[in-house]
Structures are given as C-alpha cells and as structure tokens.
Amino acid sequence: MTTLVLEKEPIMVDVSIMDEKLTVYLDDGRSIVIPLEWYPRLIHASAHERNNWQLLGDGYAIEWLELDEHIGIEGLLAGRRSGESKKSFERWLASRHSKTLPEA
C-alpha cells in the first residue's frame, strides 16, 4: 500500500454556500463541492449563519463560530463527512430551539 504525499499543502482561499452545496476554493485553482447534508449544522443554519465563516490559519480550515462548526481541508479532500454523533447533534439542535422560543 502506498501513501499519498502532497507536493504542496492545499490552502482554502474562499467559500460559498448555494443550492445545498458547500464550495471551497483552493489557492491552486481547484474547487471542491460538498453536499451540505454532510454537515447537519450547516443544513439547519440560517443564511446569515452560513455566510458568517472565517478561514483559520493559512486556510487549513473553515470555522463557523456561531454554529461551533469547523471543517478542515484534509477532511474535505479525504471525503469525510461530519463525525458528530447523532446525540451531540440533537443536543445542539435542541439548544438552538430553546434560544428561539419566547420567554413565558
């Protein structure tokens, strides 16, 4: 079995979310298109929250601070979906709903 050795570490330079797709643009001209369903927190986010992202470091990861979501370039290139457990996601989703309910 061989191991892939990258000639250059890929760097993310931009991100867009449209039509249930996350598109990540790399500094070498490539783009990666990922279904949002791979990242349930993004699916359940508002358009404002989805667009409130930042690149970390040199562009090795994307962070959505409001959503507590972080996606690294290595995982995207490897085709990894969110590793969050169903229980963790359900807790997160419940906490979002409790914040939007009017107080009695």
N, C-alpha and C positions, 0 to 999 in steps of 0.2 A: 504494500500500500504506500502510495506517495503522499506527501504533504504539500499543500499549496503554499508557495512562498510568493508574497506580493512584491513586485518591483518597487511599488510606491504605495504608501498607506492612502486609501481613498479618503477624501475630505468632502463633507457636505458644505454646500455654499448657499442653498436656498431650499425652501419647502413650499408646497402648495397643496391645498385640500379642495377637491372639487369632485362632484358626482360620485361620492362614496369611495374616492381613491385618494391616497396619500402619495404625492410625487415628491421625490427627493432628488435634487440636482447636485451632481458631483463636480469637483473642480477640473476633472479631465474631460468634461463634455457629456458624460453619460447621465442618464436619469433612471431612477428605479420607481416603478409604480406598484403600490401595495394596496390591496383591498382594506378599507377601513375596518371591516369586520374582524380583521386580525387583531385590532386594538379596541376592545369594547369601550374603554373610557372615551376614546375619540368619537365613537358612534353616538354615545349619549351626551356629548358635549354640545354646547350652543356654537353657532358660527363664530361668535366673538371669542369664546374659549379656544376653539380650534385654531383661530388665527393669532392667538396670543402665545407664540412659541419663541424660543431662542435657541441658537446653536451654542453648544458648550465647547470650551477649549478652542481647538483649531477647527472644529466642525466634526468632531468624532461622535457627537450625539445631539439629539434634539430633546429639548425639555419643554413641557407644558406645566409650568409651576402651579397654576390653578387646579389642574387635573391630577397632579402628582404622577405624571407620565413621563418616562424617559425612554427613548429609543436610540440605540447605538447603531452606527454604520455597520459594524461587524455582524450584528444580528440580522440587519436588513439584507446584507449580501448573502448571508447563510440561509435566508428564507425562514427565519424563526418568527413565529407568532408571539403574541404576548404570553408570558409564562405565568401570569397572575392566576391564582386559584379561583374557582367559582365562588367559594365562601368569601374570600377577600374582596372580589368584585362586588358581590351582593352587599357587603358591609359598606363599601364605598358608595354604591348607588343609593342605599338607604340613607346614608348621611347627607347626600345631596338633596333627597326629597324632604328630609326633615328641615333643611335650611330654607326651603322654598314654601313651606306651609305657613300660613298666617298664625300668629300667636293668638291664643284664646283669651 
